[in-house]
Amino acid sequence: MQLHHLAMRSTDVVALATFYRRMFGMAVVRDALPRSLWLGLGGDAVLMIEAREAGEPAPPPGSRELVALRVDAATRDQVRQRARDSACYDGETGFTVYLRDPEGRRLAVSTYEFTTAEG
């Protein structure tokens, strides 16, 4: 099983896509404005940023749910600096840097390597 896509709803598709492109270097792989922009996550996976419908709730403020992206140490350090420069830095652990997107979603970049139990 592999990630196919993530979908995030937004009141401003362009502004949110601009944030993700600037923060993580994602490229636009599909432009269906004004409805959506799709950004590449690597491999065949995409982040779909879609227009939120009237009355659709925003992400809950302060939520600790998150999307974490696997990166190398150099990229993690670059994202940390961009997050600090953009005032969206939300802390870190030894492997992971946390930040918030403009709509309050919690994000992370992590170098943590999972190990599997032998069985």
N, C-alpha and C positions, 0 to 999 in steps of 0.2 A: 504494500500500500504506500502511495506517495501523495503529497499534496497536489491537488489539481488547481484550486483557486481559493482566495479569500475575498470576501465582498464586504466593503465598508460603505455605509450610506452617509451622505453629506449634504448640507445645505449649500455648499459651494464646492462643486466638483473640481474646478480648476485650481482653487486655492489649496485644497487638500492634496491634490496630485502634485502641485508645485512643492509643497512641504516634503512629501515622500521622495520626490526626485532629488531635491537639494540635500536632504538628510542622508539618504541611502544610495544615491546615484542610480536609481531605477530609470529605465528607458520606457517611453510610451510604446506599447506594442499594438494598441488599438485605440483609435479616436472615434468615439461615437457621441461626441458632444451635441447637444447639451446634456444628454442622458448619462454618459459614462466615459471614463478613461480607464484603460487597462494598462498596468505597469508590470514589466517583467520581474519575476522573482528568481530567475535562474531555472535552467531546465525548461520544462513546459509549463511551469506554474506561473500564475498571474495574480496580481492584486487588482481587483475590480473596484474602482471608486465610482459609486453610483449616486444619482440624485435622490435625496430623501423626499418622500411624498409629504404633502401637507398633513399635519397631525401626527406624523411618525415621530416617536420619541428620539431624543438625542442620547448619546452614551451617558450612563449615569455618572455624575460628578464624583471624582475620587475613587472610582472603581479600581480594584487591584487585579482584575482580569487583564491578561496581556497577550500580545503576539510577540514571540521572540524569534529573531533571525540568527542563523548560524553564520559567523564571520571569522576571519582570521584576526590576530591580535592587532595588526596595523589598522585594519578597518575599524575595529572596535575603538581604538584610540582616536581615530579621525571622527567617528560619530560622537564620541564623548565631547570632543572639542566643539564640534558643530552644535551639539545640544546645549552646551554651556553658553556659546556665543549667541544662541537663539533663545535663551532663557526658558528652555523646555526640559532641561536636565532634571531627572527625578531619582538620582542616587545610583549606587552600584555595589556589587559584590566583587570578589576576587576574579570572577570570570565574565560578569555581565554588567552592562551599562543600561540603565532604565531612563526613559524619557516619555514625554506626553506629546501627542499630536495636537494641532490647534483646536480640535473638538474634544480633547480630554482623554482620548484613548491612551492606555499605557502600552508602551512598546519596549522592546529590548533588543540588544545585539549581544550575542554570547559566544565565547570561545570554549565553553564547557563541552568536554567529550564524554558522551554516554558510554558506559560499559554494559555488556549484557552478561547476565548470570549463566554459567554453564550448567547444563542440566541433567 
